[in-house]
Amino acid sequence: MKIVSVPGRLVRDPATQRSVDSDGIDIDPTDLNWARLLADGDVVEAPADTPPAPKGASPRAAPAQEA
């Protein structure tokens, strides 16, 4: 599970003492420390990464064909 800290909170990884930033870190959800921080709302599960659009795909409509 990947987590991020909520805005306005400074949360440190107890193993490395590095702060959890908007990039997030992978954690073991059964770890009691992380479970407590999740329950208290100090950290939240990171949003799922959206896959990039396939190359050549365009969000625009195809051009109209002339008759």
Number of C-alpha atoms within 10 A of each C-alpha: 10 15 21 21 24 16 10 7 13 13 17 13 13 10 6 7 9 11 16 18 17 12 10 18 16 11 13 11 14 9 9 10 12 19 15 14 14 17 10 10 12 17 23 17 15 16 10 7 6 6 6 6 9 7 6 6 7 9 7 6 6 7 6 6 5 4 3
